[in-house]
Amino acid sequence: MYNTLMFRFALLLSSCLGFFATAQAVVPVDMDTAAHLYQDAAIREQVRAALGSMPAHIRKLFQGNTSTPLSDKQLDAVNQAAVRSFRIDVFEAPALKAFAAHLDADTVKKAEAFLASDAGKRMVAADLGLASLSDADADKVMNGDIAAASTAQRAVLFEKLERAERSSESTVQILLTMGTAVALGTAVGSGMDPGPVEERARKSGESSRQAMEENLREPMRRYMAYGYRDLSDADLKHVLSFLQSTAGRQYISAYLASLGAGFYAMGRRCGEQLGESLRELAIAQLATEQAQREPPAATPAPVKPQQ
């Protein structure tokens, strides 16, 4: 389930509050209870599987910005900021806090029962398998170059599952959240006013949100069909039944809120560290340029020996 939220970041990259505000009011559970469900869903393992490739994806994102190309030193700073920021310890605290805040006791009870079922265990195993795919294989799956055998009935089930998991919507939201977080962090780290940066990011994201969601639906269905290829039709119906239930919908809201909070925290930290590094490089570059503009010091005339 997790990797459907990423689209391998090279194809994806506003605040997450707007997306998750539709979740119904709940009486939050304690952190220990949330952590147990978090572990049952293998969220840590799924997130950890994607973090290793994040610095390269962030670097590619900045390399693709042809309007203001970065120097090699600046790109190195991008990579170093991403390495320091996209870590499970940065993700987990805000993710667990958001997870607990969106769960209630009844949702936890029913979600744990589902995850303990054969279908639930197969779903978690399938999610871990998807999280472990290489970027190249994930792209091939989404493009249809690698596909699982299917039937008309399974195609209908995956269409319903994609909607029930809110895969396309949440993938786009992760993209917008990450973009906003990195932009805001960079502004703060650089000593800039973050207000205009946030407004530009929000407007840019909202203008393209709907088209991005629709463009993702078919790739997400292919991705799920491949990842869940070993689940029987009966398993898929069991998964769908849970996701469409009241508890299932609340679980998905908590799951997505958790990911949104965790990735926002990592993106914000990455941006702040990057902003500081870019500011230091700019100061150093300015000092170099000033030194080059200054005329060389006059060489004192040689002292003539006295007669």
ABEGO torsion letter per residue (X at the ends): XAAAAAGGGAABXXBAAAAAAABBBBBBBBAAAAAAAAAAAGAAAAAAAAAAAAAAAAAAAAAABAABBBBAAAAAAAAAAAAAABBAAAAAAAAAAAAAAABBAAAAAAAAAAAABAAAAAAAAAAAAAAABBAAAAAAAAAGABBBBBBAAAAAAAAAAAAAAGAAAAAAAAAAAAAAAAAAAAAAAAGBBAAAAAAAAAAAAAAAAAAAAAAAAAAAAAAAAAAAAABBAAAAAAAAAAAABAAAAAAAAAAAAAAAAAAAAAAAAAAAAAAAAAAAAAAAAAAAAAAAABBBBBBBBBBBBBX
